[in-house]
């Protein structure tokens, strides 16, 4: 199949593009390069364009059989202070893409959704059937697009898979691509930068949560496991099976302190850190129940926390060697 990867020069999109290629699919990357990097799309046709540009989409969509959509703004804090930016790109841009796809008769899409659609769930691990009650504009924007997909499926037979990510982390084992954000806000790269001495001391937000060591617990899924779930979802839709939404995680949570310990083990360096108060809106624990994705897609995450940290460290070292950062 020919797959148009929207946001394919970004962190998760570039890993999905490689996974598609390994599975024998042809990939076209479509990215405005506002947060993506041309280097991460090396080896693929790159069409520079924006999801809000219907004409740009109309030029490339007729060549595609399916879409993977990764082009979203994804900083929770920023979504609170600048919701206009998030609704413009994630909602208006998403609808622009859907309508262009409908006009081009491309009716299969894999959507990069998020556990943020659940808000602050009362029950852990999180199952798909709990209420979706996002607590920030980022989560609201993702839920809006999920709702749009459901409506387009009912009205037009537009088949979709909404994959609700937990904490994507790690890098390709080759060390050629990985996480490259500016600013960087994710725990594992920040801990690695602190350990390396090229970043500030790590800020730990809260040590008094009702968890075994007092720090937040999250479900960290390796980006290549995440990418493989996208390929499986594409094959599911290509086989004519039903649309669905599913959690994509490992089902195992790790605390901030456990992540710090893994970083220190992998790097052999201490992580300088400062413990501060909790951040508003940070739940004590967010862990997926991935049973639905496992059953529906015959998929399972195979990499653990140490793999996540080791591949992220390898990417960071390699990118320094070739002056990518």
N, C-alpha and C positions, 0 to 999 in steps of 0.2 A: 504494500500500500504506500501511497504518497501521503505523508503526514506533515501538515503545516504546524510548526512549533512556534507559537506566539510567545515571545519572551525567551527564546531559545539561546540567547547570549547571556542569560542570567544564571544564577547558582543552580537551581534545581532544573531549569530548562535545558542547560547544556549537558547535564548528566542524563536526562531523559533522551536527548537527541542521540547520544552515543549508544544508549541501551536499544533504541529503535534501530539504529544502523546495525548493531550486532545481531538483532533479530531478523535482519533481512529487509527492513523497510527503507524507503527513500525519504529523506528529510529535507524540508525547506525551512530555514530559520527566518522568522519575521520579528524584528526587534527595533525599537527606536533608539537603543543604546543610551537611554537616559540614566539607567543604573546598570545595564548590561555592559559587556566588554567584547569587542570584536574578536579578541584573542580566544575567548572561550567558545566561539563558534568556528574555530579553525577546522577545516576539513568538510564544511557544509556550505551549501549555497546560502548566502545571507542577503535577505531583502530588508533594507532599512525603511521602516515605516511605523506608523502609529495606529493603534486600534481605533482611534477616533477618526481616522482618515478612511472613509468608506471607499474612495476611489482607489487608494493604494491596496486595500484589501480585495477589491473587485478585480484588480489586475492579477493577483496571485491565487486567489481561492479556487478558480476553475481548474487549476492543476492538481488540487488536493482531493484525497478521498476522505480525510478525517483531520481533526484539529486537536491539538493539545494547547491549553490556554494557561500560561504562567504569568502573563503580563499584568501584575497587580502591585500597587504600593502596599507595603506590608509592615510598617512600623506602628505598633499599637499607640504609643505615646503621641506620635505625630498626628495620627488620625483624630486624636482628641483635640489637639490644638489647631489643626487645619483640616476639618472634615470636608471642606469644599474640594480640596485636592483629591481626597479618597473617593468621594462620590462621583467626581468628574471622570477619573480614570477607571475605577473598579466597577462602577455602575453604568455610567454613560458609555464608556469604552467597551464594556462587556456587551451592552445591548447593540452597539454599533457592529461588533464582531458577529453576534448572533444573527442580526438582520442581513448582513453581507453574506454570511454562510447560507442562510435560507434562500437568498436570491440566487446564489451560485449552486444551489441544490447539493450542498455538502451537509449531511445530516447526522454526523457523528462527532461528538466532542468529549474530551477528557478534561475535566475542570480541576484546577489546583485550588481546592477549598481548604478549610482549616478547622481545628477544634475550637477556635474562637467563636464559631456559630453557636456553641452550647452555652457560652457565658461562664457562670460559676456553678458547675453541676453539684448536686447534693450527694450523688452516688459515684464512687470510684470502684472499679474501672468504668469508664464511660461507654455506654452503649448507644447505638444510633437512634433508638426509639425514645430517648428522653427529650423533653422540650428544648427547642432551640431558642435561647434567650440571650443573645449577645449583649455585652455590657460596654462595648466601645464601637466607634464608627467603623473601624476596620472589620470587626466581626459582622456588623450590620450590613456592610457593603458586600461581603461574601455571601451572607444569607440571602440578600436580595437577588444575587445572580443564581443561587441555587433555586430560588422560587421561580425565577424567569425560566430556567431550564425545565423545571417541572411543567410550567404552563406551555412552553413550546413543544414539549413532548406530547402533552395531551392534545394540543391543537393541530400540530403539524407533523407528528411522528418523528420529532427531532430527538435522536437517541443520545443519552449522556451518561457519564460516570462522574459523580462528584466525590473526589477523594479528599477526605478530611484529615489533613496532616496533623501530626503532633510535632515534636521538635526535630526538624531536619538538621542533620549535622554530618561531619566527616567530609571526605573527598574521594575522588576516584583513586583506586589503588595505583594507577600509573603515575600519580603525582602531577599530571599534565593539566588538570582542571580542579577547581575547588571553590571554597567560599571566598568571595571577594567583594565585601561591602564597604561603603564609605558614607556615613559612619558605620563602624562595626558595633552591633548591639548584642550579639549572641554570646552566651556564656563560654562555650568551649574555645572559640578563637580569642576571646578576651583573656581567658585564663592562660592560653598558650603565649600570647603577647606579653603578659605580665611575667610569666616564667622565663621567657627569652630575654626580658629586660628592655624590649623595644616598645612596650606599652606601659600605661600607668598601672599602679597596683589595682588588683581586682576588687571591685565593690561588691560585697555580699549583702543583699538586701534581706535582713531579718534572720535572726537565729533563735527565735522563740515560737516557731510554728509547731503545731501539734503533730510532729513527725519524729522518727527515732532520734535524729541528731539536731532537730530544731530548724533545719533549712528546707527550702521548697523541694518538692519531688516532681520531676518531669520525665516523660517518656521520650528518649532520644533515639530516633530512627536514622540509620545510615542512609545517606542520600542515594546510594546505588540500590539499596533495598527499595527505597521509595520509587526510584526510576523503573525498577523491574515491575512494580505494581502498576505503573502507568501502561507498560507494554501489555501486561496481562489484561488490563481493563480494555485496551484497544482491541485485543483479540476477542474478548467477550462480546463487545458490540459488533465487531465484524462478523461474528458467527450468528448475528441476528437475535441475540438474547436481549433481555429487558434492561432498561435504564435502572440505575441504582445510585445510592450514596452509601459510602462505607468509610469507617475509620481506617487509617493507615498508620500503625504504630507497632511497637514490639510487644505491648502488654506487660512490660516490666519498667518500673520507675526507678530513677536514681536521684539522690539528693544532690544539692549543690556541693556539699562537702564530699560526697562520693566522686563527683566529677573532678573536683580539685585534686583528690587523692590519685585518680587515674592520670591526670595531667602530670602530676609530680612523678608518678611511676614511669610513664612513657618518656618524659623529657629528662629525667634525672635531676630536675631543678625544682627548687621551692617556688611556690606561687605566692608572691607578696600580696597580702589582702587586707582589706579594712571592712569590718562588719558594721553596718549601719541599720537604721530602722527599716521595717517592711515598706515595700511600695504599695500604694493604694491599688486595690483590684487584683493583687497576686494571690490566687488560691493556694492553699497549702500543697495540694497534689493534683496533677493532671496526668492520668494514665489511660491509655486506650484499652478497650476490649476489641481486639482485631479479629474476632472469630468470624464475622460476616465476610470480610475480605478474604480470609483464609479459605472459607468454604466456597464462596462464589467464584473466586479467581484461581484457586489452587496455588496460592501464593503465601509465603511466610517470610518474615524478616530473618535473615541468617547471621547478621553481624551484631556483635555486642558492643558495650561501651568502650572497651579497650580498642577494638577495631576502629570505632568512630574517632577516638582521640589520636590513635597512631596514624591514620590516614590524613587527618587534619594537620598533624604536626609535619608529616612528610611533605604535604602540599605547601605548607608555610615555608619550610626550609628550601624546597625546590624553587618556589617563586622568588625567594630572596636571591638565590644564585643567579637567576636570569633577569633580575631587576624588574619584576612585574609590579612590585608594590611601591 
